[in-house]
Amino acid sequence: MWFVISCIPALSGNLTIPAYEFNNNLILQDSTLTDTVPDLRYPFRDDSGDPFQAGYKSGLYLNYPSNIERVITYNPETNEYTISEKIGNLDYRSPVTMSLEEFKKWEFDQEVREYWRQRATGNIGDFRSSLIPQIRVGGEGFDKVFGSNIINIVPQGSAELIFGINTSRIDNPALSERLRKVTTFDFQEKIQMNVTGTIGEKVKLGVNYNTEATFDFENQTKLEYAGKEDEIIKKIEAGNITFPLTGTLITGSQSLFGLKTELQFGKLTVTTVFSQQKGETSVIDVKGGAQVEEFEVEAIDYEANKHFFLSHYFRDNYDVALKNLPVINTGINIEKIEVWVTNKSSRFEESRNILALMDLAESSAHIYNTVPEFQQTIPGIYPDNELNGQYEAMNTTYSGIRNINDITSTLAPLEPGFTIGQDYEKIENARKLTEREYTIHRQLGYISLNSALNADEVLAVAYEYTLIGKVYKVGELTIDGVSAPNTLILKLLKGTNLTPRLPTWDLMMKNIYSIGAYQVERKDFQLNVLYRDDKTGNAINYITEGNIANEILLQVMNLDNLDTQLDPNPDGMFDFMEGITINKSNGRIIFPVLETFGS
């Protein structure tokens, strides 16, 4: 606090101007005058003057004026320090006396406060405001090798760790009580780190790491030593290095991980590299705006858990229906279909309780349960609810409200001839797929899902088709008037226990492959089926022994029966038929034989 008295009248004798503080207003009063100075318009509170209470002030507060001086005087007789604040020779506050211990404590607090203030602003000698401060290393040897005694490392970035526990329970009587509850730990980490540093003037460190990087080459680690002009060692690099070459015969590489050195002996320069290549060169040929690329797919890489026959009847007649391409001989057309899966999302707009039966609408050749009431009741082979007694038994027993728990309690005593997880599945709040989530081949009777199902997910359908003017129905459609909360009766295509020992294994198609391309064009498209001969090690388009010895594999797989005009004349080229042998939009190759690489 400071104030200025602009004029003091010249009076004989002593002039006394005592100061009083009332309600934070400073009043000056002349003992010889009756008039008082009026209250200040903007009152303020003065400092106490106690150095122990004076702390760091914000920059918004004004500093003390230059004519105020703090004087510290030591009294050797009393071994005390006196702190005075003066304007010229005048004490404008009462002096404060401290003992030796008090003064040392006060001085220490002042130094600590000033140190941390300078650290926060980054103005403290050679140090900076950083997580890891600069480090000085003593000794001339370190200075000669690295060019300086300072080690400086600057880390930047962020790290996020997520811990969780996921507990799921499956009420499946086929599983033991101990296996119904599964607890797993959920651990996720997201790290984005960038570290730059120097050791002296010659060594540089650079690390860039991101756990969510799209490509591996985005994470870089490099340690570099750069010598001076007159040194033999010009450069040593460790980590991610490059090895460019000026020639065109042998090209260098840009994605290496290892050690690289550059040495100079007079006019001789030696560059050595010990590294591992972490990338490869890919050439893309573009013609007429389209990308031309080669794909290679192994026979075991068929798309699993995505393509399913709607019934064993369609599987049994698949080869026969495609025997005389491009004509499909089935006479069947699927008019309506609804696809249901296990609901693992938060969408419950199109959800229902479902009972999926494996043998529903199947003929006696594909009925695997041993319940007498569920066997075939009328002659025929075409899938239909009336073909066996399963649908009738369910529909008659639960003619009122079909409660999912009531159905389960009725079916449970039928074990072991009729067990859950094998002969039927019950799902609460199953989700109906939209038409954008799957495609259907209405003549051949199979569906293709856009995304593959998990091992513990259930797939069930209800559909209606026509054959020679007659309508057949499998399962129950929601448009048939089976309203909620009634449980829908559906045809089971995939259960929670999908193994080759169960009949549902045959409903999953194993003759559709994805080449990883989209919007495939007919022009310049070529497909070959090659067999690697164990004797020669070469890939050839035929097999040298067996019933199909020396036959072109494209013809064996029924992929070469037509010429470019779709006439029955094999020409050694792949028969490009949309929806039958290929799906152009998503790059799927469809073999028109059931077990492509089977017997």
N, C-alpha and C positions, 0 to 999 in steps of 0.2 A: 504494500500500500504506500502510496506517496501522494502528497498534495503540495500545492504552491501557494504561498502568501504573496500576493502581487504587490502589496504596499503596506508598510508599517509606519505609522506617523511618528515623527521625531518628538519625543517627550523627554523631559528631564527626569532623572531618577531611573529606577528599575521598572521594566515592563514585564509583567507576569501574565502569561497566556496559558492557563491550565486547560487540559483536554478532558472531556467527559464522553462517555459512550452510553447512550440511552436508546434502547430498541434498535440497535444496529445503526443509529444515526450519529455522526460525528459532529459535535457542537464546539465551536471555539468561543471562548468568552474572555473578554478583557475585564480584569478586576476593577479597572477605573472607569469602565463604561457600563452604562445600564442596558444598552441595546445588545442583543445577542444575534449571532449569525443564524439565519433561518435553517430549518432542516434541509438536508440534501435531497434533491429530487429523486436520485437513484441511489438508495442506500447500499452499502457494501460492508462486508465483514473483513476486518484486517487479520493478518496472520498473528499467531500468538507470540512469535519470536523465539519459541523454544526449538532449538535445533533437533531435539529428539522427535518432535512431532512434524518436522518439515520433511516431506517425502517428495517423490517424483510427481511433477505436475504435467498436465496435458499441454500440448503446444497451443491450445486455444487460449491459455492464460498468458498474460504479458510477463516478461522477465523483469527483474529489478532494474531500475534506471542505473545508468553508469556512475552517478555520483554517490551511490550507496556502496559502501565497502565493508566487508567482513574482516575483522582483525582478531587474530588469536594470539594471546599473550600468555607466556608461561611464567609462573611465580615460583622460583626455586625454594623460597622459604616455606611456603605451604604445600609445595609439590602439587599445585593445581593449575588448571588452564582456565583462562577467562576469554570468552567469546563475546566480542562487541560488534555492533553494527553502527557505523558512523556515516554522517553526512558532513564531509570535511572533518573538522575536529569535534563535532557535536554528536553525542550519543542520541540517536532518535529512538532507541529502545534500551531497556535496562539490560546490562551485561549479564551473561549466564556463566556461572562458575562450575567446572567439572573436576572431579578427581582424575588421577592418572588412568585408572581402570575404565572410568566412564568415557574419557576422551578416546582411549584406544578402541572401545566398542563402537563409539560414534563414528570414528574414522574408518573402521572396518566396514560398517554398514554402508557408509557413503561410497567406498570403493566397490563393494559388491553390487550395489544398485547401479553405479555407473558402468560397470563391466557388462552386466546383462542388458543395459540399455544400448550399448554399442554393439553387442552381439546381435540384438534384434534388428538393428538398422544395418548391420553388415559392415560397420566401420571400426574394426579393431585390429589394426596392423595387417598381418598377412592372413588372418582368419576371415572366413565368410560365414554367413548364416546358412548352414547346410547340415544334413543329417550326419555326415562324416566330415569333420574339419580337415584342413590341410595338415599334413604331418611333415615335420622337418627331421631329417636324418643327419646326424653328425658324421664327420669323417671326410677326408679328402678323397678316399678311394671311391666312395659312392658318387661323389660329384664328378670324378673323372670318367666313370663308366656310363652314367646316365645323363651327364650334362647339367645336373642340378640336384639339390638336396631335398626338394619338395615332392611329396607324394600327394596327389589330389584325386579323389574319387567322388563323383557326383551321381548318386542314384535318383531316379525318378520313376514314377508309376504308381500302380495300385495293386492290392491283393484282396481277394474276396473268398472266404471259405464258408461253405454251407454244410451243416451237419443235420441229418434227419434220420428217422426210423420209419420204415414202411411195413405195416402189418396187414396181411390179407388172410381171409378165411374162406375156404371152399367147403360148403356143406354137401359133400359127396359121400354117400354111404359106402361107395366102393373103396374109399381111402380110409386108412386107419385114423384114429383120433389125433394121433401125434403128427400126421402128415397134412391134416386139414388146415392148420394154422402155420403160415410162413412169415417169418420176420426177417427183413433185410435192412441193411444200413444204406442210407443215401448220402453220399459224400460228393460234393461238387466244389471245384476250385476254379477261380478265374484270376489269372495273374497277367498283368501287363507291366513289364519292367524294361527300363532303358537305363543302362549304366555307362557313363563315359568317365574316363580317368586318364591321368598321366603320371608316369614315374620319371621324374626329372624332365628333360626336354626331348629325350629320344624314344621313350616307350609310351605308346598310346593304347588304351583299352577301350573296346566298344562291345557292348552286349545288348541285344534287342530280343526280347522274349515275350511272346503272347500266346496263351493257351488256346485262344479262339482264332488263331491265324488260319487262313484258308489253305495256304500252301506251306510246306516245310521250309522252303528257302526264305520265307519272310522272317524267320527266327535266325538272327545272325550273331555270331560270336567271333571276335577278331582281336588278336594281340599283335601289335606291330612295333618293331624296333627299327629306327631309322638312324643310320650312322651319318657322320659328317663327310664332307667332300674328300678329305684326305685319308679316310679310314678304309680298311679292306672290306669290312662288313658294311655293305650299303643298306641292306634291308633284310629283316627276318620277319615273316608273317606266320602266325599260327591261328588255326580256326577256319573260318570261311574265307577262302582265297580264290583268286582268279589266275588263269594262266593264258593270257592272250598271246597269239602268234601273228606275226606280220605276213607270213606266207599264205598262199591259197591252197597249196597241196595238202598241208596238214593244218587243220584248224585247231585253235585252242579251246579251252573250256571256261565257262563262267560260273559253274556251281561245283566247287571242289571243297573238301574238308580235310585239312591236313597241315603240312609244314612247307613253307616256301622260303628259300634263301637266295639273296643276290650278293655275290662277291665280286670284287674288282681287284685284279693284279696288274697294275699298269694299264695297258690298253686291252687286256683280256678281261671279259666279263663272263661270269659263270652263274647261271640260274638253275637251281635244283628244286624239284617238287616231289614230296612224298604225301600222297593224298588219296582220298576216297571220293569217287564221283557220286554226287547226291542228286543228279538230274539227268535227263536225257533229251535229245533233240527230236522234235516231232514235226513232220512236214505235212501240211494240209494242202491238198490240191483242190482248187476252186475253179469250176467250169460253168459258165453261164449263170453265175450267182449261186450255184449249189456246191456244197462241200462234198468232195469225194474222199472216202476214207476206208481202210480195210479193217475188218473185225474178225476176231477168232473166238469161238465159243466151244467149250468142251461138252461132251455128250452128257455129263452128269449135271450140268448147270441149267437144267430146266427150271422154269418159274414154279416154285412150290407154293402151296397154300393160296393160290390166286385163281385157278381155273378148275371148275367142278362140273361133272355131269349131273343132270337133274334126276336121273334114275339109272338103275343098272340096265334098263332096256336101251337107252340111248348109247351107253357104252358098248353093249353087245352088238349093236348095229352100226357103229361108227365106220368101220372099215367097209362094210357093204354099201353104206350110203355114199361113200366117196370113191367107189371103185370105178365109176364111169364119169370122171370129171370132164368138162365143167358142170355136168348135171348132178344135182344132189337128189338121190332117190330115197326119200323118206315119206313124202305125202303129209307130213306133220307141220303144223304152224302153231307156235305158242302165241296165244292172244293176250293173256294177262299173266303177270308174275309179281310177287312181292318177296323181297329178300330180307331176312332178319339175322342180326348178329348180336353177340354179347355187347351190352352197353357199357363202355368204359369211358364215356364222356359225361358231361353235365347237361346233355340235351335229352329232354324227356317229352318233347312235343309229340313225336311218333314212337311211343314206347308201349309195349304190351307184355303181359305174362304169356309165355309160350310153352307148349309141350311138344318137343320134336321127337318123332318116332323113326327109327332106322328102317324098319320094314314096311312103313306105310305105303300103300298103293303098289306093292311089289308082287310079282307072281311067285309061285311056289319054288321056282329055281333060285330065287334070291330072298327067301324068308329064312332067317337064321335063328329066330327065337323058337322055343319049344312049347309055348302055350297053345293048347288046342283051339281056343276061341280066336286066336290071331292068325290062323292059317288061311290059305286061299279058299274062297267060298264059291266063286263062279269061274267058268273057263275063260281063258284069255291071257294075253301077254302084255297088253298095253297098260301103262300106269294109270290107275284110277282108284279113287277112294273105296269103291265097291268091290275091288278085286279080291281083297282079303278082309278078315273080320276085325282088324284093328280099329279103323275109324268108326265102324258101327258100334263096337263095344264102348268106345269113349263117348260117342254122341248119345247113346241110349242111357248109359249110366249117369251121365251128367246133363240131362236134358234141361235142368234149371240153370242156376248160376254155377259155372265151372270154376271152382276155387283151386288154385295151384297146389295148395297144401293138401286138400282133400284128394286130389288126383294122386299125389305122391303116396299118401297113406294107403290108397287102394292098390297101387301097383307094387308097393314094397313087398307084400307077402308072396308075389309071384316069383321071387328069386328062388333058385339060381337060374331058372329058365328065362327070366326077364329082368335084367339088372340095369340100374342107372349108370351112366357113363359108357355104356356099350349099346344096349338096345334102345335107350331113350335118354333125353336130357331135358331138364326143366330149367328155365331161365326167367327170372323176374326182371321186369322192365327192360326187355330186349329192345333194340333199336332197329327200326326199319330203314334200310338204305334208300337214298334217293336215286332217281334214274341216272344222275350224273356220276354216281359212285360205282357203277358196274355197266357192263354191256352183255347182251344176250344174243346167242345165235338161235334164232327161232326155228330153223329146220333141223339142226343137228342136236339141239337140246343141251346146251351147256352155257354157263355164265363165266364171265371174266371180271374179277374185282380189280379196281384201280390200285388198291394197296393190299399187300399180303396179310393174312390173318396170323395172329400169334398162336402158339401151341395150345394155350388154355382157352381159346375163343371158340364159340359154337356158331355154326352156319346152318340155317334152316330156310326152307322156301315153301311157298304155296303158289301153284300156277294152274292155268287152264289152257287147254289146247284143243285143236280140231283135227280130225282125221276122217277123211271120206264123208264129210258132212256131219259127223257125230262129235259132240262136245264131251271131253273128258276133264275131270277135275282132280287135282292132288292137293290135299291140305285145305285150309280155310283162308279165304281172302277177307280182308277187313271190309271190303265193299259188299260182301255177301250178307251183311247184317249181324255179324257176330260182334256185338259192341262190348266195350269195357264195362265191368271188370272181368268178363268171361275170358278164360284162357283159350288162346288159339291153338289148334292142332295142326302141326306142320310136318313136312318131310325133312328128316335130318340128313345133311350132307357131310358135315364135319362135327365131331364131338370133341370133348376135352381130352379124350384118350385116342389119339390118331396114330395107329401102328399098323404095319403090314398084316398083323394077325386078325384085324377087324375088316368087315366088308366095306366100310366107308373109305378104307385106303384106296380101293379101286375106283371110287368116284372122283378122286383128285387126278386131274389130267397131268401127264408127264411127257407130253409131246409138243409143248409150246416153249419157245426160247426167245429171249430178248437180246437184240444185238446192240442196244444202247443208243440207237439213232431214232430220230423223229422226222416225220414228213418225208418218208422214203419215196423216191421217184422210180418209176418203172424203167426209164431210159438208163442204160449203162449199168443196171443192177445185175450182179452176178453172184450166185451162191453155189458153193461146192461142198460136198460131203466127202471128207478125206479120212483114210485109215492109215495109221502109222505102222508100217511093217516092221516087226521085231527083227527080222533077219537083216534087212538092209538099212533100217533106221529112217527110211524115206516115207513121206506122206503120199499115198496113192489114192485114187478114187474108186478102188475096187478091193475085194478081198480075194486072196489067192487060194482059198480052200473052203470046203463046206458046200452046202446046197446052193449058195449064191456065188460060187467061185467065178471070178473074172466078169461079173456083171457090174455095170456102172451103178454106184450106190444111189445116185439121184433117181434112177429108174426103180431100184429096189424099194426106196422110200416113197414111191408113187409121186415124185416131184417132177418127173419128166415124162409126160404122156402126150403133150401137145406142142405144136410149133407156135410161132409168134402170132398166127392168125387163129389160134385156139382150135385148130384141126387136129384130129387124132394121129399125130405124126411126131414121134420123139425126135428132138433136134439137139440133144445134149445140153440144153439150157434149162434153167429153173423156170417152172411154170408160175408166172407172176399173176395170181388170182386174188384180188382183194376180198378179205373176209373168209377165204378158204385156205390158202397157203400162206398168206401174209396179211398183216394189219399195218397199213402204211403209216397211219398217224402216230403210232407209238413204237414202231420198229419190232414187231413180233413175228417170228417165223413159226408157222403152224404146219406140222407134219401131218399129212392126211392118212396116217396109219396110227393105230392105237398105241402099241408099244414100239416106239421107233427103234430103239436099240435093244430090244428084247430077244426072244428066241428066233 
